[in-house]
Amino acid sequence: MKFDELDKQVRVYETASDYCVLPNMYMVARIDGRSFTRLTKEVHQFEAPFDVKFRDLKVATTEHLMNCGFNVVYGYTESDEISLLFSIKENLFNRKTRKYNSILAGEASAKFSLLLKDIGVFDSRISQLPTQKLVIDYFRWRNEDAFRNALNAHCYWMLRKNGETVAKATKSIEGKSVASKNELLYQNNINFNELPNWQKRGIGLYWEFYEKEGVNQKTKEKTITYRRRLKIDYDLPMKDDYSRFIERILEKDQ
């Protein structure tokens, strides 16, 4: 059988499950670390509950994903995950989810592993969101997940460092209200409100334009050009203010 005949016969099995996101649907990718609890707490023993080196690895990986060929207008990272909001105009690979998921997981895994000098693996999934409100709700969900995770993590590791067992520390915070957890920390000289905002809200990355001064080589006159760069925001707003923040990013992408 000739190559062209083989190609036609077999390739259909490779692409039979291809799905393309419809035009004017927002795409958000969530790239999640695989077995990162073991990797970060047992193998590399990063500081608990939060480690600046691990934070910087995640930020650098997010930067890489926003510069590897996709049109990403917003990146967000908290815990062991990264969320990417694509431009509504994104059309790479004809919006095939298979291509986005495989490439993003591969790029994230490769970049993070190079930085860590060990194997760190990510998976990826695409959310297809038909309205701006759902995009805002998605990022509100992850932002509030960051707050919940931070409060639980600080309570748990405070108890562990005070000598509690895994089981007892887990039981001590199970079912407690937010106010009770805050009080538990306060009684142990930790004011949750004064902890770094990046721990409680996650970290955002988005594009900003800035002026760059130059000189016209012919006339020797000063010139101003506008360049684009990524801003890393360690002090994101919360709740309704965060919703408005995401709304502004969406408006700029129109």
N, C-alpha and C positions, 0 to 999 in steps of 0.2 A: 504493500500500500504506500502511495506517495505521501510525502510530508504534508502537503496541503490537505489531503483527504483525512489524514490522521488528525491534523490540527482541528479541522472542522468537526470531526467525530467526537473528539475527547474534550475540547475546550468547553463545550456546553455544560459538562458536569462540574467544571470549576466555577462557572459563572451562573449556574442555575439559581442560586440563592441570592444573587446580587439585588440589593435594594437601594434605590436612590431617594434621598430626601427631596420632597417636592419644593419647587421654587417658593420663595416668600415664607418659608418655615424657618424659624430660628433653630440653630443647632448649638447645643452645649455638650461638650465632652467632659466626662468625669473619669480621671485617670487615678487609679487606686493602687496603693502598694500591697504586694502579696506577702503575707507572713512577716509584716514589718514589726510586730510586737517582739517576736523572737530576734529579728535582725538588729533592732535598735536597743533592746533591753538585755538580751543574753549574749549575743555575739559581739556587738560593739560597745555595749554598756554606756550609751549616752545618758547624760544626766536626766533624772526624772524629777518632775513631770515634763519639763521642757528643757531643750538643749539648743543653744544658739548655733552650734555647728550644724546640727541636723536642720534647723530652720534655714540656714544659709544654703545647704545642699538642695532643699526643696525650692527655694527662691531661684537659685541658679538653673535648676531643671525647668522651672516654669518659664524663665527667660528664654531658655533654649527652645522650648516648644512654641513660643510666640515669635521665634525668628527662624523657623525651619521650613518655611515655604507656605504655611497656611495664613489666611487673613483672620487673625485673632484680635479682637478689640478689647478683651478683658480677660485677665487670668486671676485666679483666686486659689490660694492654698491654705489649708489648715489640716492639722493632724498628719496623716500619711497620704493625703489626697490632693489632687489638683483639678480645678474646674476651668474650662476654657469656653468663652463665648465667641463664636465665629461671627464675622460680619454677615449681615443679611444678604450681601452680594456675593458671598463665597460660593465658588463654583468649581473648585479643584476636583479632579477625578469625577466630574459630573455628579458630585455629591453622593458618591457611593459610600455607604456606611462601612462596608468591609474594608475599604482602603483607609478611611479615617481611623478606625479602631486599630487596625494592624500597625499602621505607621506611627500613630501617637504612642501606643504601648511600646513599640520598639525604640522610638526616639527617647522616650522618658527612661526606659530601662537602661539604654546604652549610656546616656548622659549621666544619670545618677550613679551607675556602676563605676564609670570612669572617675567621677569625683570622690566616691567613697573608697575606691580601690578594692572593691568587693562586689559580689553580684547582688543587685537590688532589682526586683522584677515588678512591673506594673501591668495591670490590665486596663482596658478602656471600654466605655460604653457611651453611646450617643443618645441624648434626649432630643426629641423633635417637638418644639414648642410653637404653637400657632399664633400666640399673642405676646405682646410686650409684657402684659401683666404676669403671664406664666414665667417669663424669663426673670422678672423681678422676684416673683415668689420662689423660684428655684434658688436664687442667690440669697434671699432671706432665709430660706431653709438651711443652707450650708453655713451662713453666718451665725444663726442661732444654734446650730449644731456645735460650732466652735465654742460658743459660750458654755453650753452644757458640758461638753467634754472637758473644758478647762476647769470648771468648778468641781466636777467629779474627780478629775486627775489630781488637783491640788489637795482635795480632802483625802483621797486614797493614799497618796504618797506621803502626806503629813503623818497619817496614822502608821504607815509602814515604817517610816523613819523613827517613829516613837516606840517601835517594838512590836506593833500588832502583826499578827499573821495575815497571810493573803485572805483567808476565809473570814477572819474577824473584821479586817479592814473593809472588805466588801460588804459584809453584813451591817456594819456600822452606818454606812451611808445609803443603804438600800431603802428606797421609799421615803427618804427625807425630802422636805421641801427645800426650795432655793434659799429661803430665809434661814432654815435650820443649818444648811451647809455653810452659809456665810458666817453664822454664829459659831459653828464648830471651828472654822478657821480663825475667827477673831479671838476665840478663847485660847488659841495656840499661837497668838502673836502674828497672824497673817491677815492683813486687810485685803480682801479680794479686789476691792475697788481700786487699790493702788498698784496692783500688779500690771506689768506691761500690756498695753492694749493688743499687741499682736498675738499674745497668748489667748486672749478672750474673744477676739473678733476675727482672727485670721489675717492674711496679708493679701493686698490687692496689687496687681500690676496693670498699668494702662498707659496708652500713648499720650504724650504731650508734645507740643511744638514750642521751640525756643528760638530766639534770635542769635545768629552767629555773625559777628563782624568780620569783614574781610577787606581786601584792597583790590580794586580793579587794576590789573597789571599794565593796562595801556594808559589809562588816565591818572592812575595813582590816587583816585578818589576812594573814599571809604564806601563799602557796600554792606548791606544787610541782607542776609538770606535766612530762610526759616528751615530748620531741621526738625526731625522727629526723633524722640528718644523714649525709652521706657521709664516710667516713674514707678518706683517701688514704695508702696504706701503701707507703713507699719501702724498707722493710726486711723483705721477705717471707722466711719460712723456706725451707729447701730439703729436697729428697728426702722421707724419711718424715715429717718435721715438716710439710712442705707438704701432704702427703696428709692428715694429721690436721687441718690448718687448713681445707682444703676440706671435709672430712667434717663439721666443726663448722658450717660455713655451710649445708650441706645439712640437718643436723639442725634448725637454727633455722627452716628453711623448711617443716617438716612441719606 
